């Protein structure tokens, strides 16, 4: 009986079933890539698209039902830690997102040299980007 439980636990760990709290970038699965960034988290029920240009400016497109929601952005040097201040001197940047945009339009762009960028909508992390390389 103990051997069976151990085998199930080992299989779960090896297959990635038990990964709560783990850095998604450390798991060996294909992550969506946008320019110099990979998406560690992307809520596709909220995010319709992400684009990054050659200068690493980032735009997102929200599903129309969410375009009037406020976004809170955080930048950091480490995975969910080491938060840095934005140009406004604050660790969060509140964005009206697409509040004055037509449906299916890109938000205003952001640019940062940070390794991690978090997009929050309320208490939910809807997009988490990691700079590669």
C-alpha positions as a Python dict, from the first residue, in 0.01 Angstrom:
ca = {
    (1, 'X'): (0, 0, 0),
    (2, 'X'): (277, 246, 90),
    (3, 'X'): (463, 156, -228),
    (4, 'X'): (152, 236, -438),
    (5, 'X'): (107, 575, -266),
    (6, 'X'): (476, 654, -314),
    (7, 'X'): (456, 561, -681),
    (8, 'X'): (149, 785, -730),
    (9, 'X'): (321, 1074, -550),
    (10, 'X'): (639, 1035, -756),
    (11, 'X'): (433, 1020, -1078),
    (12, 'X'): (239, 1334, -974),
    (13, 'X'): (559, 1523, -902),
    (14, 'X'): (724, 1414, -1227),
    (15, 'X'): (417, 1493, -1438),
    (16, 'X'): (382, 1845, -1296),
    (17, 'X'): (52, 1780, -1120),
    (18, 'X'): (186, 1907, -786),
    (19, 'X'): (336, 2245, -876),
    (20, 'X'): (155, 2488, -645),
    (21, 'X'): (378, 2782, -562),
    (22, 'X'): (646, 2680, -809),
    (23, 'X'): (800, 2923, -1057),
    (24, 'X'): (627, 2835, -1389),
    (25, 'X'): (942, 2935, -1577),
    (26, 'X'): (1119, 2641, -1410),
    (27, 'X'): (875, 2384, -1551),
    (28, 'X'): (965, 2220, -1882),
    (29, 'X'): (657, 2316, -2086),
    (30, 'X'): (612, 2542, -2383),
    (31, 'X'): (513, 2894, -2278),
    (32, 'X'): (351, 3148, -2513),
    (33, 'X'): (618, 3385, -2644),
    (34, 'X'): (573, 3755, -2725),
    (35, 'X'): (886, 3928, -2851),
    (36, 'X'): (1149, 3912, -2578),
    (37, 'X'): (894, 3781, -2324),
    (38, 'X'): (726, 3454, -2235),
    (39, 'X'): (388, 3445, -2063),
    (40, 'X'): (416, 3259, -1734),
    (41, 'X'): (45, 3327, -1676),
    (42, 'X'): (-214, 3438, -1928),
    (43, 'X'): (-588, 3440, -1857),
    (44, 'X'): (-728, 3399, -2206),
    (45, 'X'): (-1079, 3467, -2085),
    (46, 'X'): (-962, 3827, -2020),
    (47, 'X'): (-661, 3875, -2251),
    (48, 'X'): (-741, 3863, -2622),
    (49, 'X'): (-388, 3937, -2741),
    (50, 'X'): (-38, 4053, -2650),
    (51, 'X'): (207, 4222, -2883),
    (52, 'X'): (563, 4340, -2833),
    (53, 'X'): (758, 4548, -3084),
    (54, 'X'): (1134, 4561, -3155),
    (55, 'X'): (1182, 4822, -2881),
    (56, 'X'): (1007, 4592, -2627),
    (57, 'X'): (698, 4814, -2601),
    (58, 'X'): (411, 4596, -2480),
    (59, 'X'): (42, 4626, -2568),
    (60, 'X'): (-244, 4403, -2464),
    (61, 'X'): (-592, 4358, -2602),
    (62, 'X'): (-866, 4282, -2354),
    (63, 'X'): (-1180, 4086, -2425),
    (64, 'X'): (-1453, 4348, -2480),
    (65, 'X'): (-1635, 4255, -2158),
    (66, 'X'): (-1324, 4356, -1958),
    (67, 'X'): (-1212, 4670, -2141),
    (68, 'X'): (-1367, 4901, -1881),
    (69, 'X'): (-1178, 4736, -1595),
    (70, 'X'): (-876, 4893, -1430),
    (71, 'X'): (-537, 4722, -1456),
    (72, 'X'): (-263, 4734, -1196),
    (73, 'X'): (89, 4667, -1324),
    (74, 'X'): (393, 4565, -1122),
    (75, 'X'): (751, 4519, -1238),
    (76, 'X'): (1018, 4316, -1065),
    (77, 'X'): (1363, 4169, -1091),
    (78, 'X'): (1260, 3834, -940),
    (79, 'X'): (964, 3598, -968),
    (80, 'X'): (685, 3769, -765),
    (81, 'X'): (948, 3954, -559),
    (82, 'X'): (1192, 4244, -582),
    (83, 'X'): (927, 4490, -700),
    (84, 'X'): (1059, 4811, -851),
    (85, 'X'): (904, 5156, -869),
    (86, 'X'): (756, 5287, -1191),
    (87, 'X'): (832, 5636, -1327),
    (88, 'X'): (568, 5771, -1085),
    (89, 'X'): (776, 5655, -785),
    (90, 'X'): (519, 5389, -689),
    (91, 'X'): (553, 5007, -704),
    (92, 'X'): (221, 4986, -889),
    (93, 'X'): (103, 5158, -1203),
    (94, 'X'): (-274, 5192, -1231),
    (95, 'X'): (-388, 5189, -1589),
    (96, 'X'): (-736, 5259, -1723),
    (97, 'X'): (-653, 4984, -1978),
    (98, 'X'): (-900, 5010, -2264),
    (99, 'X'): (-1158, 5228, -2092),
    (100, 'X'): (-1171, 5483, -2373),
    (101, 'X'): (-1090, 5237, -2650),
    (102, 'X'): (-1316, 5062, -2897),
    (103, 'X'): (-1368, 4688, -2853),
    (104, 'X'): (-1077, 4481, -2991),
    (105, 'X'): (-835, 4776, -2965),
    (106, 'X'): (-487, 4765, -2812),
    (107, 'X'): (-426, 4933, -2477),
    (108, 'X'): (-166, 5206, -2439),
    (109, 'X'): (184, 5059, -2445),
    (110, 'X'): (426, 5016, -2158),
    (111, 'X'): (800, 4977, -2167),
    (112, 'X'): (1038, 4859, -1895),
    (113, 'X'): (1372, 4687, -1866),
    (114, 'X'): (1243, 4473, -1576),
    (115, 'X'): (1266, 4096, -1598),
    (116, 'X'): (906, 4037, -1483),
    (117, 'X'): (584, 4228, -1554),
    (118, 'X'): (259, 4150, -1374),
    (119, 'X'): (-84, 4264, -1493),
    (120, 'X'): (-352, 4244, -1224),
    (121, 'X'): (-726, 4297, -1258),
    (122, 'X'): (-865, 4327, -909),
    (123, 'X'): (-720, 4040, -706),
    (124, 'X'): (-646, 3826, -1013),
    (125, 'X'): (-314, 3801, -1196),
    (126, 'X'): (-425, 3800, -1560),
    (127, 'X'): (-85, 3825, -1731),
    (128, 'X'): (265, 3758, -1603),
    (129, 'X'): (550, 3813, -1847),
    (130, 'X'): (914, 3712, -1806),
    (131, 'X'): (1194, 3856, -2016),
    (132, 'X'): (1402, 3584, -2178),
    (133, 'X'): (1775, 3592, -2219),
}
